[in-house]
Amino acid sequence: AYRVGRSELLAWLNELLQISYTKVEQCANGAAYCQIMDAIYPGEVPMKRVIFDAKLEHDCVKNYK
């Protein structure tokens, strides 16, 4: 299997979403995943309900749901 490094993954994510993440761990709150799903299926993810600055676990879980 082909392995992609963290820096390549971050470069792809930053280019796709026009953001500037410096660590993969910044994706943990689920907001980036919501943006990826919205890019794949436009309008299907209610982006106004996404908590972009989620710090607490229950806020992150809301993003994943």
Secondary structure, DSSP 8 states (H G I E B T S, - for coil): -----HHHHHHHHHHHHT----SGGGGGGSHHHHHHHHHHSTTTS-GGG--TT--SHHHHHHHH-
